Amino acid sequence: MIKMSRVALAAATIAGLGLGVTAVPATAQDNTTQLNILGITDFHGHIQESKSKDGEVVEAGAAQLACYVDNRRAKNPDTNFVSVGDNVGGSPFVSSILRDKPTLDALNAMDLDVSALGNHEFDAGWADLKDRISLDGTGQAHFPYLGANVTGGGNLPKASTVLTTADGVRIGYVGTVTDETSDLVSPAGIQGIGFTDDVAAVNKEADRLRTGNEADVIVALTHSGGDVA
């Protein structure tokens, strides 16, 4: 999904690139943990640095991104690196010629913690996504893909995952893809797969995490367009 509001929406949803989130462990109310959430969205295989005609960097590429992530982690070990989807698909030749394996390799090397599914992850079809790329980190993607609003088929993506800081704070990430995905990709590749309302799916899974006391903080990774005032 390509919309002008994508970056702004991603920043608002996951608290912004490099923004510190203060979390309080359930077992230690007098202590706080400063959590940094580094978020990307719509990477689309742009692993090479790109410059404008006047020499201005317009695409940082994977190397500069990796340096930034490493720097933030060195300053605060309680740093999560997450994506809101469309890591692959619609990619430049350098990545697309190898079915975006170079991009997945780069994100693996950066230790991406978790990603929501984007509609472009479905470009090559459901079978390619779950069997080659993988949803659980066992394929070419070594990180979990989340899709709380994906229905049908077998081996569906998890709705959420919980990461724990060194101080014991449990961060629950809930991921969804736009419910318009069926209109954005080839129907032949997603037969039997459905996409329910993304907001409702986030709320349902967040309620489950809270009710079961599985997470102290809940963050939505929502790959869906929105209007920014």
PAVO-740207 format. One record per residue: residue number from 1; x, z, y of N, C-alpha, C in turn. Coordinates in Angstrom, 2 decimals. Layout:
% PAVO-740207
 pos     n.x     n.z     n.y    ca.x    ca.z    ca.y     c.x     c.z     c.y
 NUM       X       Z       Y       X       Z       Y       X       Z       Y
...
% end
This chain:
% PAVO-740207
 pos     n.x     n.z     n.y    ca.x    ca.z    ca.y     c.x     c.z     c.y
   1    0.86    0.00   -1.18    0.00    0.00    0.00    0.89    0.00    1.23
   2    0.71   -0.95    2.13    1.50   -1.03    3.34    0.58   -0.84    4.52
   3    0.71    0.30    5.20   -0.06    0.57    6.40    0.86    1.24    7.41
   4    0.64    1.00    8.67    1.50    1.55    9.70    1.50    3.08    9.69
   5    0.43    3.66    9.18    0.33    5.12    9.20    1.04    5.78    8.03
   6    1.60    5.01    7.10    2.13    5.57    5.87    3.19    6.64    6.11
   7    4.20    6.35    6.93    5.28    7.31    7.12    4.75    8.58    7.77
   8    3.92    8.42    8.77    3.37    9.59    9.46    2.52   10.43    8.52
   9    1.73    9.75    7.68    0.88   10.49    6.74    1.74   11.25    5.76
  10    2.78   10.60    5.26    3.64   11.27    4.30    4.28   12.49    4.92
  11    4.73   12.37    6.14    5.38   13.50    6.80    4.42   14.65    6.98
  12    3.18   14.33    7.34    2.20   15.40    7.55    1.83   16.06    6.23
  13    1.75   15.28    5.17    1.30   15.81    3.90    2.35   16.70    3.25
  14    3.60   16.32    3.30    4.63   17.08    2.60    5.48   17.91    3.53
  15    5.01   18.10    4.74    5.66   19.00    5.71    6.86   18.39    6.39
  16    7.15   17.14    6.14    8.15   16.43    6.93    9.54   16.43    6.34
  17   10.31   15.42    6.70   11.66   15.28    6.21   12.54   16.40    6.76
  18   13.01   17.26    5.88   13.92   18.30    6.28   13.28   19.51    6.95
  19   11.98   19.56    7.03   11.33   20.68    7.68   11.33   21.89    6.76
  20   11.71   23.05    7.29   11.75   24.25    6.48   10.38   24.85    6.32
  21   10.05   25.25    5.11    8.79   25.92    4.83    9.10   27.33    4.36
  22    8.56   28.33    5.02    8.81   29.72    4.62    7.81   30.12    3.55
  23    8.32   30.49    2.40    7.47   30.87    1.27    7.74   32.31    0.87
  24    6.69   33.00    0.49    6.81   34.40    0.11    6.54   34.55   -1.38
  25    7.51   35.01   -2.16    7.29   35.20   -3.59    6.19   36.23   -3.84
  26    5.41   36.00   -4.88    4.31   36.92   -5.20    4.84   38.29   -5.59
  27    6.07   38.35   -6.12    6.63   39.61   -6.60    7.47   40.33   -5.56
  28    7.65   39.71   -4.39    8.52   40.33   -3.39    8.02   39.99   -2.00
  29    6.96   40.67   -1.57    6.32   40.36   -0.31    7.21   40.65    0.90
  30    8.26   41.46    0.71    9.12   41.78    1.84   10.26   40.79    2.00
  31   10.35   39.82    1.13   11.39   38.81    1.20   10.78   37.45    1.48
  32   11.56   36.57    2.07   11.11   35.21    2.31   12.14   34.23    1.79
  33   11.67   33.04    1.44   12.53   31.96    1.01   12.34   30.78    1.94
  34   13.41   30.26    2.47   13.33   29.09    3.34   13.46   27.84    2.48
  35   12.35   27.15    2.30   12.32   25.96    1.45   12.35   24.71    2.31
  36   13.27   23.81    2.02   13.31   22.51    2.68   12.69   21.46    1.77
  37   11.76   20.71    2.29   11.15   19.60    1.55   11.58   18.31    2.21
  38   12.35   17.52    1.48   12.79   16.21    1.97   11.89   15.16    1.33
  39   11.15   14.42    2.14   10.18   13.48    1.60   10.42   12.05    2.02
  40   10.25   11.14    1.07   10.30    9.71    1.36    9.00    9.07    0.87
  41    8.72    7.90    1.38    7.58    7.12    0.90    7.84    5.64    1.13
  42    7.26    4.79    0.28    7.39    3.34    0.41    8.85    2.90    0.49
  43    9.66    3.41   -0.40   11.07    3.02   -0.45   11.20    1.54   -0.85
  44   10.37    1.10   -1.76   10.28   -0.32   -2.15   11.62   -0.96   -2.46
  45   12.49   -0.23   -3.14   13.74   -0.82   -3.60   14.73   -1.18   -2.51
  46   14.60   -0.61   -1.35   15.53   -0.93   -0.25   16.79   -0.08   -0.39
  47   17.60   -0.42   -1.37   18.77    0.37   -1.69   20.00   -0.04   -0.87
  48   19.95   -1.20   -0.23   21.05   -1.65    0.60   20.79   -1.36    2.07
  49   21.86   -1.04    2.80   21.73   -0.86    4.23   21.39   -2.21    4.88
  50   20.50   -2.17    5.85   20.10   -3.39    6.56   20.22   -3.15    8.06
  51   20.77   -4.16    8.77   20.94   -4.05   10.21   20.22   -5.18   10.93
  52   19.83   -4.91   12.16   19.21   -5.93   12.99   20.30   -6.87   13.54
  53   19.89   -7.89   14.24   20.85   -8.86   14.78   21.82   -8.23   15.76
  54   21.40   -7.17   16.43   22.29   -6.51   17.39   23.08   -5.36   16.76
  55   23.04   -5.26   15.44   23.85   -4.29   14.73   23.22   -2.93   14.52
  56   21.97   -2.77   14.93   21.29   -1.49   14.74   20.84   -1.34   13.29
  57   21.07   -0.18   12.71   20.65    0.07   11.33   19.14    0.24   11.29
  58   18.47   -0.62   10.53   17.01   -0.54   10.41   16.58   -0.03    9.03
  59   17.47   -0.15    8.04   17.23    0.40    6.70   18.50    1.15    6.30
  60   18.38    2.42    6.10   19.56    3.23    5.80   20.16    2.91    4.43
  61   19.32    2.56    3.47   19.80    2.30    2.12   20.02    3.57    1.32
  62   20.29    3.39    0.03   20.39    4.53   -0.89   21.61    5.40   -0.61
  63   22.74    4.81   -0.24   23.97    5.59   -0.06   23.81    6.60    1.08
  64   23.28    6.14    2.23   23.11    7.06    3.35   22.04    8.12    3.04
  65   21.00    7.71    2.34   19.96    8.66    1.96   20.54    9.74    1.05
  66   21.37    9.32    0.09   21.99   10.27   -0.82   22.88   11.25   -0.07
  67   23.63   10.76    0.91   24.49   11.64    1.70   23.67   12.68    2.45
  68   22.55   12.25    3.01   21.69   13.17    3.75   21.13   14.24    2.82
  69   20.63   13.80    1.67   20.05   14.75    0.72   21.10   15.76    0.25
  70   22.30   15.26   -0.08   23.37   16.15   -0.52   23.73   17.16    0.57
  71   23.76   16.70    1.81   24.08   17.58    2.93   23.06   18.69    3.08
  72   21.78   18.33    2.99   20.72   19.33    3.11   20.76   20.32    1.95
  73   21.03   19.84    0.77   21.09   20.73   -0.39   22.27   21.69   -0.29
  74   23.39   21.19    0.25   24.56   22.05    0.40   24.27   23.18    1.38
  75   23.48   22.90    2.41   23.15   23.92    3.40   22.05   24.87    2.92
  76   21.17   24.36    2.05   20.11   25.20    1.51   19.80   24.75    0.08
  77   20.27   25.51   -0.91   20.00   25.14   -2.30   18.51   25.05   -2.63
  78   17.68   25.77   -1.86   16.23   25.69   -2.09   15.67   24.49   -1.34
  79   16.13   23.32   -1.73   15.71   22.05   -1.14   15.09   21.18   -2.21
  80   13.89   20.72   -1.99   13.23   19.79   -2.90   13.24   18.39   -2.29
  81   13.61   17.41   -3.10   13.62   16.01   -2.69   12.48   15.33   -3.42
  82   11.47   14.86   -2.68   10.25   14.34   -3.29    9.90   12.98   -2.70
  83    9.03   12.28   -3.39    8.56   10.97   -2.92    7.04   10.91   -3.01
  84    6.44   10.15   -2.10    4.99    9.96   -2.09    4.62    8.60   -2.67
  85    5.53    7.99   -3.41    5.20    6.78   -4.15    5.66    5.48   -3.54
  86    5.39    4.37   -4.27    5.89    3.04   -3.93    7.41    3.05   -3.85
  87    8.03    3.75   -4.78    9.49    3.69   -4.88    9.93    2.29   -5.28
  88    9.12    1.64   -6.11    9.43    0.32   -6.63    8.28   -0.63   -6.32
  89    8.51   -1.91   -6.58    7.50   -2.93   -6.30    7.64   -3.44   -4.88
  90    7.41   -4.73   -4.68    7.57   -5.33   -3.37    8.99   -5.19   -2.87
  91    9.95   -5.24   -3.78   11.34   -4.91   -3.48   12.18   -6.13   -3.14
  92   13.30   -5.92   -2.43   14.25   -7.00   -2.18   14.85   -7.52   -3.49
  93   15.44   -8.70   -3.42   15.98   -9.36   -4.61   16.98   -8.49   -5.35
  94   17.83   -7.76   -4.62   18.88   -6.97   -5.25   18.32   -5.95   -6.24
  95   17.08   -5.54   -6.04   16.46   -4.60   -6.97   15.44   -5.29   -7.88
  96   14.64   -6.18   -7.29   13.56   -6.81   -8.06   14.09   -7.69   -9.20
  97   15.28   -8.28   -9.03   15.83   -9.16  -10.07   16.04   -8.40  -11.38
  98   16.23   -7.09  -11.28   16.42   -6.24  -12.45   15.23   -5.30  -12.64
  99   14.07   -5.75  -12.22   12.81   -5.01  -12.39   12.91   -3.60  -11.80
 100   13.64   -3.49  -10.72   13.78   -2.25   -9.96   14.55   -1.14  -10.67
 101   15.24   -1.49  -11.74   16.08   -0.47  -12.38   17.16    0.05  -11.43
 102   17.79   -0.80  -10.58   18.78   -0.26   -9.64   18.21    0.82   -8.72
 103   16.97    0.65   -8.31   16.34    1.64   -7.44   16.09    2.94   -8.20
 104   15.59    2.83   -9.41   15.36    4.03  -10.22   16.67    4.73  -10.53
 105   17.72    3.95  -10.79   19.04    4.55  -11.03   19.51    5.32   -9.80
 106   19.28    4.74   -8.63   19.71    5.40   -7.38   18.95    6.70   -7.17
 107   17.63    6.67   -7.38   16.83    7.89   -7.21   17.18    8.93   -8.26
 108   17.50    8.48   -9.48   17.95    9.41  -10.51   19.26   10.09  -10.08
 109   20.18    9.29   -9.53   21.46    9.83   -9.10   21.30   10.84   -7.97
 110   20.24   10.66   -7.17   19.96   11.61   -6.09   19.16   12.81   -6.57
 111   18.85   12.84   -7.86   18.07   13.94   -8.45   16.73   14.12   -7.75
 112   16.00   13.02   -7.60   14.64   13.13   -7.07   13.87   14.10   -7.95
 113   13.25   15.09   -7.33   12.57   16.13   -8.11   11.24   15.68   -8.68
 114   10.46   14.96   -7.89    9.12   14.57   -8.33    8.61   13.47   -7.41
 115    7.72   12.65   -7.92    7.12   11.60   -7.11    5.64   11.47   -7.45
 116    4.84   11.22   -6.42    3.48   10.76   -6.65    3.54    9.30   -7.05
 117    2.52    8.85   -7.74    2.41    7.42   -8.02    1.93    6.70   -6.77
 118    2.52    5.54   -6.51    2.00    4.64   -5.49    1.33    3.47   -6.17
 119    0.54    2.72   -5.44   -0.12    1.57   -6.06    0.88    0.54   -6.57
 120    2.05    0.41   -5.91    3.03   -0.58   -6.34    3.71   -0.21   -7.66
 121    3.64    1.06   -8.06    4.15    1.41   -9.38    3.34    0.73  -10.48
 122    2.14    0.26  -10.16    1.27   -0.43  -11.13    1.40   -1.95  -11.06
 123    2.31   -2.47  -10.24    2.42   -3.92  -10.05    2.63   -4.68  -11.35
 124    3.47   -4.14  -12.22    3.77   -4.81  -13.49    2.86   -4.35  -14.62
 125    1.86   -3.56  -14.29    0.88   -3.13  -15.29    1.11   -1.72  -15.80
 126    0.05   -1.18  -16.37    0.05    0.18  -16.89    1.07    0.37  -18.02
 127    1.15   -0.60  -18.92    2.07   -0.47  -20.05    3.51   -0.39  -19.57
 128    3.86   -1.23  -18.60    5.22   -1.21  -18.07    5.53    0.13  -17.40
 129    4.55    0.65  -16.68    4.75    1.92  -15.98    4.98    3.06  -16.94
 130    4.12    3.19  -17.94    4.23    4.36  -18.82    5.31    4.21  -19.89
 131    5.60    2.98  -20.30    6.55    2.79  -21.40    7.98    2.54  -20.93
 132    8.16    1.78  -19.86    9.51    1.47  -19.39    9.94    2.43  -18.27
 133    9.17    2.44  -17.19    9.52    3.33  -16.08    9.36    4.78  -16.51
 134    8.25    5.12  -17.10    7.86    6.43  -17.65    7.21    7.30  -16.60
 135    6.35    8.15  -17.07    5.62    9.10  -16.22    6.19   10.51  -16.32
 136    6.91   10.77  -17.40    7.37   12.14  -17.68    8.88   12.32  -17.57
 137    9.56   11.31  -17.03   11.01   11.43  -16.84   11.84   11.04  -18.03
 138   11.22   10.45  -19.07   11.96   10.10  -20.28   12.33    8.63  -20.35
 139   11.93    7.83  -19.35   12.25    6.41  -19.33   13.31    6.11  -18.28
 140   13.17    4.96  -17.62   14.14    4.61  -16.60   14.05    5.53  -15.39
 141   12.90    6.10  -15.14   12.75    7.12  -14.11   12.99    8.48  -14.76
 142   13.95    9.23  -14.23   14.28   10.54  -14.81   13.56   11.68  -14.10
 143   12.52   11.35  -13.38   11.72   12.34  -12.66   10.25   12.13  -13.01
 144    9.42   13.14  -12.90    8.01   12.97  -13.24    7.24   12.25  -12.14
 145    6.34   11.39  -12.54    5.37   10.75  -11.65    4.04   11.49  -11.81
 146    3.43   11.85  -10.71    2.16   12.59  -10.75    1.01   11.69  -10.32
 147   -0.13   11.87  -10.99   -1.32   11.09  -10.65   -2.57   11.85  -11.05
 148   -2.97   12.81  -10.24   -4.12   13.65  -10.58   -5.42   12.88  -10.65
 149   -5.50   11.74   -9.99   -6.75   10.97   -9.96   -6.70    9.72  -10.81
 150   -5.76    9.62  -11.74   -5.67    8.48  -12.65   -6.41    8.83  -13.93
 151   -7.33    7.97  -14.35   -8.16    8.25  -15.53   -8.08    7.10  -16.53
 152   -8.53    7.37  -17.76   -8.57    6.36  -18.80   -7.23    6.22  -19.48
 153   -7.21    5.39  -20.55   -5.95    5.13  -21.23   -5.39    6.38  -21.91
 154   -4.21    6.22  -22.48   -3.54    7.35  -23.11   -2.29    7.74  -22.35
 155   -1.79    8.93  -22.63   -0.57    9.42  -21.98   -0.64    9.32  -20.46
 156   -1.69    9.88  -19.90   -1.88    9.84  -18.45   -0.83   10.70  -17.74
 157   -0.56   10.40  -16.48    0.40   11.22  -15.73   -0.13   12.63  -15.53
 158    0.76   13.57  -15.38    0.36   14.93  -15.07   -0.23   14.98  -13.67
 159   -1.10   15.92  -13.45   -1.69   16.08  -12.12   -0.76   16.82  -11.19
 160    0.08   17.69  -11.74    0.95   18.51  -10.91    2.18   18.93  -11.69
 161    3.13   19.44  -10.96    4.30   20.07  -11.58    4.71   21.23  -10.69
 162    5.31   22.24  -11.28    5.70   23.43  -10.54    7.22   23.57  -10.58
 163    7.84   23.63   -9.41    9.27   23.87   -9.29    9.49   25.28   -8.77
 164   10.49   25.94   -9.29   10.74   27.34   -8.94   12.07   27.48   -8.21
 165   12.06   28.17   -7.07   13.28   28.39   -6.31   14.12   29.47   -6.98
 166   15.35   29.61   -6.49   16.24   30.63   -7.05   15.67   32.03   -6.87
 167   14.85   32.22   -5.83   14.24   33.53   -5.57   12.93   33.73   -6.32
 168   12.54   32.74   -7.12   11.33   32.90   -7.92   10.05   32.42   -7.28
 169   10.14   31.72   -6.14    8.94   31.15   -5.52    8.55   29.89   -6.27
 170    7.29   29.81   -6.66    6.80   28.67   -7.44    6.09   27.68   -6.51
 171    6.64   26.47   -6.45    6.10   25.42   -5.58    5.33   24.44   -6.45
 172    4.02   24.38   -6.27    3.20   23.47   -7.04    2.98   22.18   -6.29
 173    3.45   21.07   -6.84    3.25   19.75   -6.25    2.12   19.03   -6.97
 174    1.13   18.59   -6.21    0.01   17.82   -6.76    0.11   16.40   -6.22
 175    0.07   15.41   -7.11    0.24   14.02   -6.69   -0.98   13.17   -6.96
 176   -1.28   12.27   -6.02   -2.36   11.29   -6.22   -1.94    9.94   -5.67
 177   -2.58    8.91   -6.19   -2.42    7.55   -5.69   -3.73    7.14   -5.01
 178   -3.67    6.20   -4.09   -4.89    5.77   -3.42   -5.96    5.35   -4.41
 179   -7.20    5.74   -4.13   -8.30    5.36   -5.02   -8.67    3.89   -4.86
 180   -7.96    3.17   -3.99   -8.16    1.73   -3.83   -7.20    0.91   -4.70
 181   -6.44    1.58   -5.56   -5.41    0.90   -6.34   -5.96   -0.26   -7.16
 182   -7.15   -0.09   -7.72   -7.72   -1.16   -8.56   -7.97   -2.44   -7.78
 183   -8.05   -2.34   -6.45   -8.24   -3.52   -5.61   -6.91   -4.08   -5.10
 184   -5.82   -3.38   -5.38   -4.53   -3.75   -4.82   -3.56   -4.33   -5.84
 185   -3.88   -4.19   -7.12   -3.01   -4.72   -8.17   -3.82   -5.61   -9.10
 186   -3.13   -6.34   -9.96   -3.79   -7.26  -10.88   -4.67   -6.49  -11.86
 187   -5.96   -6.83  -11.96   -6.86   -6.15  -12.90   -6.39   -6.26  -14.34
 188   -5.72   -7.36  -14.67   -5.27   -7.57  -16.05   -4.28   -6.50  -16.49
 189   -3.53   -5.94  -15.55   -2.51   -4.98  -15.92   -3.00   -3.55  -16.02
 190   -4.22   -3.29  -15.56   -4.71   -1.91  -15.54   -6.07   -1.79  -16.24
 191   -6.31   -2.61  -17.22   -7.57   -2.54  -17.95   -7.73   -1.16  -18.58
 192   -8.89   -0.54  -18.35   -9.16    0.77  -18.89   -8.66    1.92  -18.05
 193   -7.98    1.61  -16.95   -7.44    2.64  -16.06   -8.31    2.73  -14.81
 194   -8.64    3.94  -14.41   -9.46    4.14  -13.22   -8.78    5.07  -12.23
 195   -9.32    5.08  -11.01   -8.74    5.89   -9.93   -9.87    6.58   -9.19
 196   -9.96    7.88   -9.34  -11.04    8.64   -8.72  -10.65    9.03   -7.29
 197  -11.57    9.68   -6.60  -11.33   10.10   -5.22  -10.08   10.99   -5.16
 198   -9.12   10.60   -4.33   -7.85   11.31   -4.31   -7.95   12.71   -3.71
 199   -8.74   12.87   -2.66   -8.88   14.18   -2.03   -9.53   15.17   -3.00
 200  -10.57   14.72   -3.67  -11.25   15.59   -4.63  -10.30   15.99   -5.77
 201   -9.48   15.05   -6.19   -8.54   15.34   -7.29   -7.49   16.35   -6.86
 202   -6.99   16.23   -5.63   -6.03   17.20   -5.12   -6.64   18.59   -5.07
 203   -7.85   18.69   -4.52   -8.51   19.98   -4.40   -8.78   20.63   -5.75
 204   -9.19   19.81   -6.71   -9.48   20.32   -8.05   -8.23   20.90   -8.69
 205   -7.13   20.16   -8.61   -5.89   20.63   -9.23   -5.31   21.82   -8.47
 206   -5.43   21.81   -7.15   -4.95   22.95   -6.36   -5.73   24.21   -6.72
 207   -7.03   24.08   -6.90   -7.85   25.22   -7.30   -7.43   25.74   -8.68
 208   -7.10   24.81   -9.57   -6.68   25.22  -10.91   -5.36   26.00  -10.85
 209   -4.42   25.51  -10.03   -3.14   26.20   -9.90   -3.31   27.59   -9.30
 210   -4.19   27.68   -8.31   -4.42   28.98   -7.67   -5.13   29.94   -8.61
 211   -6.17   29.45   -9.27   -6.95   30.30  -10.17   -6.09   30.83  -11.31
 212   -5.22   29.98  -11.82   -4.35   30.38  -12.93   -3.09   31.08  -12.49
 213   -2.94   31.31  -11.18   -1.75   31.96  -10.63   -0.48   31.26  -11.11
 214   -0.49   29.93  -11.03    0.65   29.14  -11.50    1.61   28.78  -10.37
 215    1.16   28.92   -9.13    2.01   28.53   -8.01    1.78   29.45   -6.82
 216    2.86   29.71   -6.06    2.75   30.51   -4.84    2.48   29.63   -3.63
 217    2.96   28.40   -3.66    2.78   27.43   -2.59    2.34   26.12   -3.22
 218    1.37   25.44   -2.62    0.89   24.17   -3.16    1.07   23.08   -2.12
 219    1.70   21.97   -2.53    1.99   20.84   -1.64    1.37   19.58   -2.23
 220    0.63   18.84   -1.42    0.01   17.59   -1.86    0.92   16.41   -1.54
 221    1.18   15.59   -2.55    1.90   14.33   -2.38    0.86   13.23   -2.55
 222    0.35   12.73   -1.45   -0.83   11.85   -1.47   -0.48   10.47   -0.98
 223   -0.46    9.50   -1.89   -0.18    8.11   -1.52   -1.49    7.43   -1.14
 224   -1.89    7.66    0.10   -3.16    7.12    0.56   -3.08    6.89    2.05
 225   -3.66    5.80    2.51   -3.63    5.47    3.93   -4.45    6.44    4.75
 226   -4.11    6.53    6.01   -4.85    7.42    6.91   -4.64    7.01    8.34
 227   -5.49    7.48    9.22   -5.39    7.18   10.64   -4.70    8.34   11.35
 228   -3.74    8.00   12.17   -3.02    9.00   12.94   -3.43    8.89   14.40
 229   -4.00    9.95   14.95   -4.49    9.93   16.32   -3.34    9.86   17.31
% end
